[in-house]
Amino acid sequence: MRKLTESVKKLKKSKVKILIDKKLKEFEAFKNKNNKDWFCELCFCILTANSKAKTAINIQKEVRANGFCTWCLNDIKGAIKKYKHRFHNNKAKFIVEARKHLNIKDKIKKVVKQKGQQDGQSGAREWLVKNIKGLGYKEASHFLRNVGYFDVAILDRHVLNLMYEDGVIKEIPKTLSKKKYLEIENKFLQLASKLGMSPAELDLYLWSMKTGVVLK
C-alpha cells in the first residue's frame, strides 16, 4: 500500500489536483439540479457498465436529458448503437424501464436523500441496485458520486488493477458479488482515510494515474 499511497500524494501536488478539485465541485453542485438532469446521469451510469466511459459520455451528449426522458425505445437504441456499444438492446430497455421512477416527481432525488439520511450512502446504493435494472454496485456507486455523494467506492477495472498491483488485494475477482464488493470497498475506504480524502477524491486520483485523464 505504501507505493500507491506515495503515488497519490505525489499526484496531489501536481496540476492534476486542480482538475480533480474542479470535478468534485461539479459533482457537489449536481445535488441542486432537477430530476431530469439526475435521470440523465443515471442513464449515463447504466451505459458505463461493460463499456468505456468515453463511449457513455458521447451517447449522453447526443441524447441528453430530454432524449433519455422522452425518446422511444428504438430511438434510444439507435443512438446507443451508433457509438458501437455492444449492449444497445438491453441498455435501451433498462433506460426506458427506469422512467417509472421519473414519473413520480423527484423520486430518485428524494429516495437517495432519505435513504442516505436513514441508512447512509450505502443504504441509498442498496435501493438503487434493487430498483434500477442495469445498475450493479459499481454503477450505483458511480451515480451517487456524480450527483454529489462521496462516501462509497467505484470499483472499476482501473481501480482494481491498481489495488492488485500494489498488493492491497491478492487477486482481481472475475466477478464481484455483493460480499466481495463490500470486502474490497472496505480496503479502499481504509486507503482513502489514510490519505485524508473522500473515496470520491481518491477514485479520481487513481483513475488519473491509470488513464492519464480526469473524467466523470
Summary of the structure (lengths in Angstrom):
residues: 216
radius of gyration: 17.0
end to end distance: 25.0
largest distance: 50.8
contacts: 669
relative contact order: 0.15
helix: 73%
strand: 0%
